[in-house]
C-alpha cells in the first residue's frame, strides 16, 4: 500500500472514533452543567442556610439570624417617661427672688419695669402653690408732690403689683393693697438716692406657709 493510502486509512479511523465517542462527550457536558446549576441553586436557597446556634451570655436578635422572632421581642412597650421633678436649684432660685420684696418705680410713674418680672413671678408662683398665704402690697412715693397726689400714686403702684401677681395664678383674696403716700420713707434725705429708694411698692407677707 502506498503512503497516500496509509494516510487515508488513518484519517478514516480517527473520524470513526470521533463519531463513536461524540454522544458520550455530549452527555458528560450536559451532566456537568446540571451539577453546576444545582450547586448554585443550593447556595441561593434561604431554606438551605444553616441556622446559627446561640450560646453564652451574649445573644443576637433571632431576626438577624433568619430565625423566628418570639412574640415578646416583636413589640416592646415604651417605658413611661416620668415628669421632671422640681429641682432643689429651682427652689433656691425662687427663694432668692422672693427675698427681694420691694419693687421700685421711676419718678411720677406706676408702670412696673421689666427688671422686676422674675421677682414678681417668684412671688406669684409661691402664692399660687400656697393658697393659705396672704400678702399686703404697700405703695409709697417720695416727698415731692402734694400729699393727695402721692397717696394716689402710691395706690396705683400697689394695684399694679397686685395685678401682676394675679396674672401668675394668685387668688384675689390672697392680696390686699394699701397706699402710704410719702408717709413712710425708706431712706431719709432730700437727694436723688433717697427719692429713688422711696418710690416703691413693698410686698408684706401677713401669713406665709
C-alpha positions as CSV (number, residue, x, y, z in Angstrom):
1,X,0.0,0.0,0.0
2,X,1.3,3.5,-0.8
3,X,1.8,6.2,1.8
4,X,-1.2,8.1,0.4
5,X,-3.3,5.1,1.1
6,X,-2.0,4.8,4.7
7,X,-2.9,8.4,5.4
8,X,-6.4,7.9,4.1
9,X,-6.9,4.8,6.2
10,X,-5.6,6.6,9.3
11,X,-7.9,9.6,8.8
12,X,-10.9,7.3,8.4
13,X,-10.1,5.6,11.8
14,X,-9.9,9.0,13.6
15,X,-13.1,10.2,12.1
16,X,-14.8,7.0,13.1
17,X,-13.5,7.2,16.6
18,X,-14.8,10.8,17.0
19,X,-18.2,9.9,15.7
20,X,-18.4,7.0,18.1
21,X,-17.5,9.0,21.3
22,X,-19.3,12.3,20.4
23,X,-22.6,11.3,22.1
24,X,-20.7,10.3,25.3
25,X,-18.9,13.6,25.4
26,X,-22.2,15.5,25.0
27,X,-23.7,13.5,27.8
28,X,-20.8,14.3,30.1
29,X,-21.1,18.0,29.2
30,X,-24.8,18.1,30.0
31,X,-24.3,16.3,33.3
32,X,-21.5,18.7,34.3
33,X,-23.7,21.7,33.6
34,X,-26.6,20.2,35.6
35,X,-24.4,19.6,38.6
36,X,-23.1,23.2,38.4
37,X,-26.6,24.7,38.3
38,X,-27.8,22.6,41.1
39,X,-24.9,23.8,43.3
40,X,-25.7,27.4,42.6
41,X,-29.4,26.9,43.4
42,X,-28.5,25.3,46.7
43,X,-26.4,28.3,47.7
44,X,-29.2,30.8,46.8
45,X,-32.0,28.9,48.6
46,X,-32.6,30.5,52.0
47,X,-34.2,27.3,53.3
48,X,-30.9,25.5,52.9
49,X,-29.0,28.1,55.0
50,X,-27.8,26.5,58.2
51,X,-29.1,28.4,61.3
52,X,-26.5,29.5,63.8
53,X,-26.9,28.2,67.3
54,X,-26.7,30.9,70.1
55,X,-24.8,30.1,73.2
56,X,-23.3,32.1,76.1
57,X,-24.3,35.4,77.7
58,X,-24.3,37.5,74.6
59,X,-27.3,36.7,72.3
60,X,-28.1,38.1,68.9
61,X,-31.6,39.0,67.9
62,X,-33.1,36.0,66.1
63,X,-34.4,38.0,63.2
64,X,-30.8,38.8,62.3
65,X,-30.0,35.1,62.0
66,X,-33.0,34.2,59.9
67,X,-34.8,32.5,62.9
68,X,-38.4,33.0,64.1
69,X,-38.8,36.1,66.4
70,X,-40.5,35.3,69.7
71,X,-43.7,37.4,70.5
72,X,-42.1,39.1,73.4
73,X,-39.4,40.5,71.1
74,X,-41.7,41.7,68.3
75,X,-43.2,44.7,70.2
76,X,-41.5,46.3,73.1
77,X,-43.7,48.7,75.1
78,X,-42.0,52.1,75.7
79,X,-41.4,52.8,79.3
80,X,-43.3,55.8,80.6
81,X,-41.1,58.9,81.0
82,X,-41.5,60.4,84.5
83,X,-42.4,64.0,84.8
84,X,-39.3,66.1,85.7
85,X,-39.3,66.8,89.4
86,X,-38.7,70.3,90.6
87,X,-35.0,70.5,91.4
88,X,-33.5,72.0,94.6
89,X,-31.7,74.6,92.5
90,X,-35.0,75.9,91.1
91,X,-36.4,76.1,94.6
92,X,-33.3,78.0,95.8
93,X,-33.6,80.5,92.9
94,X,-37.3,81.1,93.8
95,X,-36.4,81.7,97.5
96,X,-33.6,84.1,96.5
97,X,-36.0,86.1,94.3
98,X,-38.7,86.2,97.0
99,X,-36.1,87.6,99.4
100,X,-36.5,90.8,97.3
101,X,-39.8,92.3,98.4
102,X,-39.6,95.8,97.1
103,X,-40.4,97.0,93.5
104,X,-39.0,100.4,92.5
105,X,-40.5,102.9,90.1
106,X,-39.5,105.9,88.1
107,X,-40.4,109.4,89.0
108,X,-44.2,110.0,88.8
109,X,-44.7,106.6,87.2
110,X,-46.6,103.5,88.3
111,X,-45.6,101.1,85.5
112,X,-43.7,98.0,86.6
113,X,-40.3,97.8,84.9
114,X,-39.1,94.6,83.2
115,X,-36.3,94.2,85.8
116,X,-38.9,93.0,88.3
117,X,-40.7,90.4,86.2
118,X,-38.7,87.5,87.6
119,X,-39.1,88.7,91.2
120,X,-42.9,89.1,90.9
121,X,-43.1,85.7,89.1
122,X,-41.4,84.0,92.0
123,X,-43.8,85.6,94.5
124,X,-46.8,84.8,92.3
125,X,-45.8,81.1,91.8
126,X,-45.2,80.7,95.5
127,X,-48.6,82.2,96.5
128,X,-50.4,80.1,93.8
129,X,-48.9,77.0,95.3
130,X,-49.8,78.1,98.9
131,X,-53.4,79.4,98.8
132,X,-53.4,79.9,102.6
133,X,-50.6,82.5,102.3
134,X,-51.6,86.2,102.4
135,X,-49.7,89.3,101.4
136,X,-50.3,93.1,101.5
137,X,-48.8,95.3,98.8
138,X,-48.0,98.8,100.2
139,X,-47.4,101.6,97.7
140,X,-45.1,104.6,98.5
141,X,-43.9,107.8,96.9
142,X,-41.1,110.3,97.6
143,X,-41.7,113.6,99.4
144,X,-42.1,115.7,96.3
145,X,-45.7,116.5,95.3
146,X,-48.8,117.1,97.3
147,X,-50.0,114.5,99.9
148,X,-53.1,113.7,97.8
149,X,-51.1,113.2,94.7
150,X,-48.6,110.9,96.4
151,X,-51.4,109.0,98.0
152,X,-53.0,108.2,94.6
153,X,-49.6,107.4,93.1
154,X,-48.7,105.0,95.9
155,X,-52.1,103.3,95.5
156,X,-51.6,102.9,91.7
157,X,-48.2,101.4,92.2
158,X,-49.6,98.8,94.7
159,X,-52.5,97.9,92.4
160,X,-50.2,97.3,89.5
161,X,-48.1,94.9,91.6
162,X,-51.3,93.1,92.7
163,X,-52.5,92.8,89.1
164,X,-49.1,91.2,88.1
165,X,-49.4,88.7,90.9
166,X,-52.9,87.8,90.0
167,X,-51.6,87.1,86.5
168,X,-49.5,84.3,87.9
169,X,-52.5,82.5,89.3
170,X,-52.7,84.0,92.8
171,X,-56.3,84.2,94.2
172,X,-57.7,87.7,94.7
173,X,-58.4,87.0,98.3
174,X,-54.7,86.5,99.0
175,X,-53.7,90.0,98.2
176,X,-54.7,93.3,99.7
177,X,-53.3,96.8,98.9
178,X,-52.6,99.9,100.8
179,X,-51.0,103.3,100.0
180,X,-48.8,105.2,102.4
181,X,-48.0,108.1,100.0
182,X,-44.9,109.8,101.4
183,X,-45.7,109.0,105.0
184,X,-43.2,106.1,105.4
185,X,-39.9,106.8,103.6
186,X,-37.4,104.0,103.5
187,X,-34.5,106.4,103.4
188,X,-34.5,109.9,104.8
189,X,-32.9,112.6,102.8
190,X,-33.5,115.3,100.2
191,X,-31.5,113.9,97.3
192,X,-31.9,111.5,94.3
193,X,-30.7,108.5,96.3
194,X,-33.3,108.9,99.0
195,X,-36.1,109.8,96.5
196,X,-35.3,106.7,94.3
197,X,-35.4,104.5,97.4
198,X,-38.8,105.8,98.4
199,X,-40.5,105.4,95.1
200,X,-41.5,101.8,95.7
201,X,-44.1,99.1,96.5
202,X,-43.4,96.6,99.3
203,X,-44.7,93.0,99.4
204,X,-45.5,92.3,103.0
205,X,-46.3,88.7,103.9
206,X,-49.1,88.7,106.6
207,X,-49.3,84.9,106.5
208,X,-46.7,82.6,105.0
209,X,-46.9,78.8,104.8
